[in-house]
Amino acid sequence: MYRHVWCCLLGCLFACSSASRLPAAQGELELTVIDESTGEPTAAQILLENQRGKPVHPPKLTKDGLWNSFDGTTVLRLPPGNYTFRLQRGAEFKERSGQFSLRSGAADHQEVTLPRFVSMSGEGWWAGDPAFQPRAAAGIGERLLAADLHFLAAATQRNGSQLAVPARYADQVNQAIGATRHIHWQTGCDRRPTGTLWLLPDLAHTTDLQLPKMTSVTPSPHAIAAAVRATGGVVHLDRVTNWSAPVWIALGSVDTAGVLHGGLIEHGGGQRDTDRSFDAVFFPGPHGPGRWAQHVYFQFLEAGIRLAPAAGSDADVSGNRLGFHRTYAHCGDTYSPAHWLAALREGRTVLTNGPLLRPTVNGQLPGHTFRAESGEKLSLEVALSLSTAQPIQYLEIIQNGRSVQQVRLQDWAAAGGRLPAVEFDASGWLLIRAVADDETTYRCAMSAPFYVEFAGQPRRSKQATTFMLEWLDEFAQRFPKFDDGELKTARLFWEQQAANANAD
């Protein structure tokens, strides 16, 4: 019996082979994905859709948003029909896509090769996802491999409950998968009506966070976060647009804030009730929520807050697949979970859900502070490596919240990977951004800021501090039962920032 399965990949027809018969009303395709650089099978993510354009989740594959994950080889046992597919492995491999027809009783085996177009870890940048609340513990290691992540914070501690950790890891803070991949099993996710905090305790010991129910007022998220940070842990604000953001940041509750976050959905979407709303006139269309998040983040920087940005998928809650939003932390050649978390906290990071940036300014990594004295001038040289699987129109330099340079890719390439110099005669900050052409959602890459301080003072914008005080007014009206003491402390903080403003 000749096979009745055919597959087309990037316009090329798969080779035919004989196939065994299966029970009527189903067909079978055994699929193996090969890493081109090693010649070995590799874990991958597959988006499989039927002829009606609906996502399909075959048995025995691990569901991951609209996608599925598997480790190297899987059997697609499906009803007869026409199917389309997309195959990916994280952000550093070229995508393969195509279609196949499956007839009743047919069976076949095919191989697909995924070529790598960049090795970020080979350049010292290691991928992680600090925001993941799994629906189940099973299959997480497979999903980490398929997403090509090195660090994953799996929130097993939730409000009023805990996810059972596999018994062999119950007494461990993190699980090693090979030498350079780890799952942080002790992570907590504290979701409240005003926002969400991801709590990554210190890796030296296990921690029972004892998170209260989502509707509880006490203990406050700030109190829990302070305890985590006091013992060397990292606290990540889920979204920089969460209603509580100006309160928790004023109180010193957080180390990092989500700029690319779970509210930015791969297949479209944006806000939650826990987020401060935005004006769609100024932030229109599918890119609106992403642009709004970056605008808010820039306001915190403008208000004098040194706040490290981060990207996390919030997979299994948001609808994103694991690692769709990811943070690359620079650990050089000495990756470990502790090094990754330290780089995250210090802002030696780039964020992405698409393009891949490796920037330096005057040879320094993101998070660096350049210092000068009053009356001096600084000229900063920006160098950049860029790899992308998505079309990009231009690269941007953001200085003090404004796009001051837009450089076409061909001009950047002609300049040998250098961007125009950025001049400073007063305190401020800059970062690099590349926005991909995608009409469904906001896809971009963004570096963490590089800071500039004259006479030891950060930039503090009067307009940005006013933005925060107005936010607190709206917050108090919307959440009248919020801890009044914390709100008053936050207001005093922002009033002091406004009083010390040194820029418009």
Secondary structure, DSSP 8 states (H G I E B T S, - for coil): -B---EEEETTEE----B-----TT-EEEEEEEEETTT-SB-EEEEEEE-TTS-B---TTSEEETTEEEEESEEEEEE-SEEEEEEEE-TTSB--EEEEEEE-TT-EEEEEEEE-B---TGGGTEEEEEEEE--S-STTHHHHHHHHT-SEEEEEEEETTEE----GGGTT-SEEESSSS-EEEEEEEEEEETTEEEEEE--TTS--------TT--SS-HHHHHHHHHHTT-EEEES-TTBTTHHHHHHTT--SEEEEE-TTS-TTS----TTB----TTTS-STTHHHHHHHHHHHHHHHTT---EEEE---BTTSS--TTSSEEEEE-TT---HHHHHHHHHHT-EEEESS-EEEEEETTB-TT-EEEE-TT--EEEEEEEEEE-SS-EEEEEEEETTEEEEEEEHHHHHHTTSEEEEEEESSSEEEEEEEEE--SSS--EEEE--EEEEETTB---BHHHHHHHHHHHHHHHHH-TTS-HHHHHHHHHHHHHHHHT--B-
